[in-house]
Amino acid sequence: MAFAAAAASTATALASGRLSAASSARPRRASSRPSFSLSASPRAVAARRRAAPAARAAVSVRAEAKKSVLVVNTNSGGHAVIGFYVAKELLAAGHAVTVLTVGDEGSDKMKKPPFSRFSELTSAGGKTVWGDPADVAAAVGGASFDVVLDNNGKDLDAVKPVVDWAKSSGVGQFLFISSAGIYKPTEEPPHVEGDAVKESAGHVGVEKYIAEQFGSWASFRPQYMIGSGNNKDCEEWFFDRIVRGRPVPIPGNGMQLTNIAHVRDLSSMLALAVESPGAAAGRIFNCVSDRAVTLDGMARLCAAAAGAAVEIVHYDPAAAGVDAKKAFPFRNMHFYAEPRAAKEVLGWASTTNLAEDLKERYAEYAGSGRGDKAMTFDLDDKILAAVGKAPAGVSV
């Protein structure tokens, strides 16, 4: 228990201090800044990445660039934390921010993070409201905005009312949180902006409609993310097994590449688009970090963060008789995009460092007490039995 209390204290300090520092100290780059070359070598990119924080510290935000921003935020899923972080980022830079969350303030969903932490927004000068995106005007009480960010809709039925209201209200810039999941599978990973997408995907229809309605628009395609306040398991899935000494079952050979970004990287990219609307106009941005990680690598990094050993078990989902989508938190394939457009036109740089970020995440995980709770692992045990391993006994 003493360890849990200490970890909780550490996690709180890390989460609040790091986010505050990242939000208040991270300046914006002017659109005239020379862009990164898409042909730069990985070593050169890595060097720029390491030097980025020092470079950003020398740039300041102009007072006349302040905007009034409305964030239409989803009330479920992993994307909710994006709205929370970008609101903090923009508030720290002096912008006025209103977060409209779908649904009812008194619902059970609002008792969970990131919604349970909305006091951090109001204490920073932000405004939080709840309502139906289909009637934005009523939800915001007739307020006007320079920028609208839709972080809620996944198809045109959900987003069109917000777009139409923003257009009729004179909103100057419309931003949309799409998904890198709309890319078609490719023989040449990573996915880059301009690659073929699934025309049937709801997000694609939204992007097309926004482009028809606004001259100043941009769409952001995130993948997997980590960060304090996220309410969708990512690193926690691995920690749950590692701290209990259980094998970590990974479909396939574990060498599949994916992209996991700290949510502060996503929020910093969005904030740059707000402050450099000319550079962002008409652009698609892969809203991801600039490094890939293998599925096995994620398990090992989580184990290192927890200071524990890990046993990885590979399996064929079909042979084990399980649906990999239900048994594992990531896609069982290469699913990896690069943020080339953000680097080139916004002067953005990634700060995600999985090895270090996962240490912070484990401290918060341990402090939450989740590692001490009783859990069942029925699908894991089915997989382990299928590959010839006796199902591990559930321990806490």
C-alpha positions in Angstrom: 0.0 0.0 0.0 2.9 2.3 0.7 4.2 1.7 -2.8 0.7 2.5 -4.2 0.5 5.7 -2.3 4.0 6.8 -3.4 3.2 5.9 -7.0 0.0 7.9 -6.8 1.9 10.9 -5.6 4.5 10.5 -8.3 1.8 10.1 -10.9 0.0 13.2 -9.9 3.1 15.3 -9.9 4.2 13.9 -13.3 0.8 14.3 -14.9 0.1 17.7 -13.7 3.6 19.1 -14.0 4.4 17.7 -17.3 1.2 18.7 -18.9 1.4 22.2 -17.5 4.9 22.6 -18.7 4.2 21.2 -22.1 1.1 23.4 -22.4 2.6 26.7 -21.2 6.1 26.4 -22.5 5.4 24.9 -25.9 5.3 27.9 -28.3 4.0 28.1 -31.8 6.0 28.2 -34.9 5.2 30.8 -37.6 4.1 29.4 -40.9 7.2 31.0 -42.5 9.5 28.7 -40.7 11.5 26.5 -43.2 9.7 23.2 -43.5 11.3 19.8 -42.9 12.3 17.9 -46.0 10.4 14.7 -46.7 13.7 13.2 -48.0 15.5 13.8 -44.7 17.3 10.8 -43.3 16.0 9.1 -40.2 19.2 10.2 -38.4 18.6 13.8 -39.3 14.9 13.6 -38.3 16.0 12.1 -35.0 18.5 14.9 -34.4 15.8 17.6 -35.1 13.5 15.7 -32.7 16.0 15.8 -29.9 16.7 19.5 -30.6 13.0 20.5 -30.9 12.2 21.5 -27.3 15.1 24.0 -27.2 14.1 25.4 -30.6 10.5 25.9 -29.5 11.5 27.7 -26.3 12.8 30.6 -28.4 9.5 31.3 -30.1 6.6 33.3 -28.6 2.9 33.5 -29.4 1.7 36.9 -30.6 -1.0 38.5 -28.5 -3.0 39.4 -31.6 -3.3 35.7 -32.6 -5.7 34.8 -29.8 -8.8 32.9 -30.9 -12.1 31.9 -29.5 -12.3 28.1 -30.0 -15.2 25.6 -29.6 -14.2 22.0 -29.1 -17.1 19.6 -29.8 -16.0 16.6 -27.7 -17.1 13.0 -27.8 -18.3 11.5 -24.5 -16.8 8.0 -25.1 -13.9 6.2 -26.6 -10.3 7.0 -26.7 -10.7 10.3 -28.5 -12.3 12.1 -25.6 -8.9 12.8 -24.1 -7.8 14.7 -27.3 -10.3 17.4 -26.6 -9.3 17.7 -23.0 -5.6 18.1 -23.9 -6.0 20.5 -26.8 -8.3 22.7 -24.6 -5.6 22.8 -21.9 -3.0 23.6 -24.6 -5.0 26.4 -26.1 -6.0 27.9 -22.7 -2.3 27.9 -21.6 -1.5 29.9 -24.8 -4.1 32.5 -24.0 -7.0 31.4 -26.3 -10.6 31.4 -25.2 -11.9 27.8 -25.2 -15.4 26.3 -24.8 -15.7 22.5 -24.6 -19.1 21.1 -25.7 -19.4 17.5 -24.5 -22.1 15.3 -26.0 -24.8 14.3 -23.6 -25.7 15.1 -20.0 -23.4 16.6 -17.4 -24.9 14.4 -14.7 -24.4 11.1 -16.6 -22.2 8.3 -15.2 -19.8 8.8 -18.1 -18.9 12.2 -16.7 -17.6 10.5 -13.5 -14.7 9.0 -15.4 -11.6 10.7 -16.9 -11.0 12.9 -18.7 -14.5 14.4 -17.9 -13.9 14.1 -14.1 -10.9 16.4 -14.6 -12.8 19.2 -16.4 -12.2 21.4 -13.4 -8.7 21.8 -14.7 -10.2 23.5 -17.7 -12.5 25.8 -15.9 -9.8 26.8 -13.4 -7.7 27.8 -16.4 -10.4 30.0 -17.7 -12.2 27.6 -20.0 -15.9 27.0 -20.3 -17.6 23.5 -20.3 -21.1 22.9 -21.5 -23.1 19.8 -22.4 -25.6 19.2 -25.1 -26.5 17.8 -28.5 -24.2 18.6 -31.4 -27.3 18.6 -33.7 -28.3 21.8 -31.9 -25.0 23.5 -31.3 -26.5 27.0 -31.1 -28.7 26.0 -28.1 -25.8 24.3 -26.4 -23.4 27.3 -26.6 -26.1 29.8 -25.9 -25.6 31.8 -29.1 -21.8 32.4 -28.5 -19.6 33.0 -31.5 -16.3 31.4 -32.3 -13.3 31.8 -34.6 -12.5 28.1 -34.7 -14.5 24.9 -34.3 -12.9 21.6 -33.7 -15.2 18.5 -34.1 -13.8 15.7 -32.0 -17.0 13.8 -31.9 -18.5 12.7 -35.2 -17.5 9.7 -37.2 -19.8 10.2 -40.1 -21.6 13.0 -42.0 -24.9 12.5 -40.2 -23.1 13.4 -36.9 -20.9 16.2 -38.2 -23.0 17.9 -40.8 -25.2 19.8 -38.3 -22.0 21.2 -36.6 -20.5 22.1 -40.0 -23.6 23.8 -41.2 -24.0 25.8 -38.0 -20.4 26.8 -38.1 -20.7 28.0 -41.7 -23.9 30.0 -41.0 -22.3 31.5 -37.9 -19.3 32.9 -39.7 -16.7 30.5 -38.1 -13.4 31.1 -39.9 -11.7 27.7 -39.5 -13.1 24.2 -39.1 -10.9 21.3 -37.8 -11.9 17.7 -37.7 -10.6 14.7 -35.8 -10.7 11.9 -38.4 -8.8 8.5 -38.1 -5.8 6.9 -39.7 -8.0 3.8 -39.8 -9.5 5.0 -43.0 -6.3 4.3 -45.0 -6.4 1.2 -47.3 -3.8 -1.5 -46.4 -0.6 -0.8 -48.2 2.4 -2.8 -49.3 4.6 0.2 -48.5 4.1 1.3 -44.9 4.0 3.8 -43.4 0.9 5.5 -44.4 1.5 9.1 -45.5 -0.9 11.9 -46.3 -2.3 11.4 -49.8 -2.3 7.6 -49.6 -5.5 5.8 -50.7 -8.4 5.7 -48.3 -11.5 3.6 -47.9 -14.2 5.7 -49.7 -16.9 3.9 -47.8 -15.5 5.1 -44.4 -17.7 7.7 -42.7 -14.7 9.9 -41.9 -13.9 10.3 -45.6 -17.4 11.6 -46.3 -17.0 14.2 -43.5 -13.6 15.3 -44.8 -15.1 15.9 -48.3 -18.0 17.8 -47.0 -15.9 20.1 -44.8 -13.6 20.8 -47.8 -16.7 21.9 -49.8 -18.0 24.2 -47.1 -14.8 25.9 -45.7 -11.7 27.4 -47.3 -9.9 27.2 -44.0 -10.2 23.6 -42.8 -8.0 20.7 -41.8 -8.4 17.1 -40.9 -6.3 15.1 -38.4 -5.9 11.3 -38.5 -4.8 9.9 -35.1 -3.9 6.3 -34.3 -3.4 4.9 -30.8 -2.5 7.2 -28.0 -1.4 7.2 -24.4 -1.7 9.8 -21.7 -3.2 10.6 -18.3 -7.0 10.9 -18.6 -7.4 8.4 -21.4 -10.4 6.2 -20.8 -9.6 3.5 -23.4 -7.1 0.9 -22.5 -3.8 0.9 -24.3 -0.7 0.5 -22.1 -3.0 -0.6 -19.2 -3.8 -3.8 -21.2 -0.2 -4.8 -21.0 0.3 -3.7 -17.4 -2.7 -5.8 -16.2 -0.9 -8.9 -17.3 2.7 -8.0 -16.5 2.0 -7.0 -12.8 0.2 -10.3 -12.3 3.0 -12.4 -13.8 0.8 -13.6 -16.6 2.0 -14.2 -20.2 1.2 -11.5 -22.7 -0.6 -13.1 -25.7 0.1 -11.3 -28.9 -1.4 -12.4 -32.3 0.9 -13.2 -35.1 4.7 -12.9 -34.8 4.7 -9.7 -32.8 6.7 -7.8 -35.4 3.7 -5.9 -36.7 4.4 -2.1 -36.7 2.1 0.4 -35.2 2.2 4.0 -33.9 1.5 5.0 -30.3 1.6 8.7 -29.5 1.4 10.6 -26.3 -1.7 12.8 -26.5 0.3 15.9 -25.8 1.7 15.5 -29.3 -1.7 15.4 -30.8 -2.8 18.5 -28.9 0.3 20.4 -29.9 -0.3 19.7 -33.5 -3.9 20.9 -33.3 -2.9 24.0 -31.5 -0.4 24.8 -34.2 -3.1 24.5 -36.8 -5.3 27.0 -34.8 -2.4 29.5 -34.6 -1.3 29.0 -38.3 -4.6 28.7 -40.2 -3.0 29.7 -43.5 -0.5 26.9 -43.3 -3.0 24.3 -42.2 -5.7 25.3 -44.7 -6.9 22.4 -46.9 -4.5 19.9 -45.3 -4.7 16.3 -44.1 -2.4 15.6 -41.1 -1.5 12.3 -39.7 -1.8 13.1 -36.0 0.8 10.6 -34.8 4.3 10.5 -33.3 7.2 10.0 -35.6 8.3 6.5 -34.5 6.8 3.1 -34.9 6.9 0.3 -32.4 6.4 -3.4 -32.8 3.7 -5.2 -30.9 6.4 -7.2 -29.1 8.3 -4.0 -28.5 5.3 -2.4 -26.8 5.1 -5.4 -24.4 8.7 -5.1 -23.5 8.6 -1.4 -23.0 5.6 -1.8 -20.7 7.5 -4.4 -18.7 10.6 -2.2 -18.4 8.4 0.6 -17.2 6.9 -1.7 -14.5 10.4 -3.0 -13.6 9.2 -6.6 -14.3 9.9 -9.5 -16.6 7.5 -10.4 -19.4 6.7 -13.6 -21.2 5.3 -13.1 -24.7 3.2 -15.8 -26.2 2.5 -15.6 -30.0 -0.6 -17.3 -31.4 -2.8 -17.6 -34.5 -6.2 -16.2 -33.7 -8.0 -18.5 -36.1 -6.3 -21.6 -34.7 -7.0 -20.5 -31.1 -10.7 -19.8 -32.0 -10.7 -16.2 -30.8 -11.4 -12.8 -32.4 -8.2 -10.9 -32.3 -10.2 -7.6 -32.1 -11.6 -8.7 -28.8 -8.5 -10.4 -27.5 -5.9 -7.7 -28.2 -6.1 -3.9 -28.1 -4.3 -3.2 -31.4 -4.8 -4.2 -35.1 -3.3 -7.6 -36.0 -1.4 -6.0 -39.0 1.1 -3.3 -39.8 -0.8 -0.1 -38.9 1.7 2.7 -39.0 1.5 6.3 -40.3 4.0 9.2 -40.3 3.3 12.9 -39.5 5.1 14.2 -42.6 2.6 17.0 -43.4 2.7 18.4 -39.8 6.5 18.6 -39.9 6.6 20.1 -43.3 3.9 22.8 -43.1 3.5 23.5 -39.4 7.0 23.0 -38.2 5.7 20.5 -35.7 8.0 18.1 -33.8 7.1 15.0 -31.9 8.0 14.7 -28.2 6.7 11.1 -27.6 9.4 8.9 -26.0 7.6 5.6 -25.3 10.2 4.3 -22.9 10.0 7.4 -20.7 6.3 8.1 -21.2 5.4 4.6 -20.1 7.3 5.0 -16.8 4.9 7.9 -16.1 1.9 5.9 -17.2 3.0 3.0 -15.0 3.3 5.3 -12.0 -0.3 6.4 -12.4 -1.4 2.9 -13.1 0.2 1.6 -9.9 -1.2 4.6 -7.9 -4.7 3.9 -9.1 -4.8 0.5 -7.4 -5.8 -1.2 -10.6 -2.9 -3.6 -10.4 -4.3 -4.9 -7.0 -7.9 -5.6 -8.3 -9.2 -9.0 -9.0 -9.5 -9.6 -12.8 -10.4 -12.6 -15.0 -8.6 -13.4 -18.2 -10.9 -15.9 -19.9 -9.8 -15.1 -23.5 -6.1 -15.2 -22.5 -6.6 -18.6 -20.9 -8.4 -19.9 -24.0 -5.4 -18.7 -26.1 -2.8 -20.2 -23.7 -4.6 -23.5 -23.8 -4.7 -23.5 -27.6 -1.0 -23.1 -27.8 -0.3 -25.8 -25.3 0.2 -23.8 -22.2 -1.7 -24.5 -19.1 -4.0 -21.5 -18.3 -2.3 -19.4 -15.6 -4.2 -19.1 -12.4 -5.7 -15.7 -11.7 -3.8 -13.9 -9.1 -3.9 -10.4 -7.6 
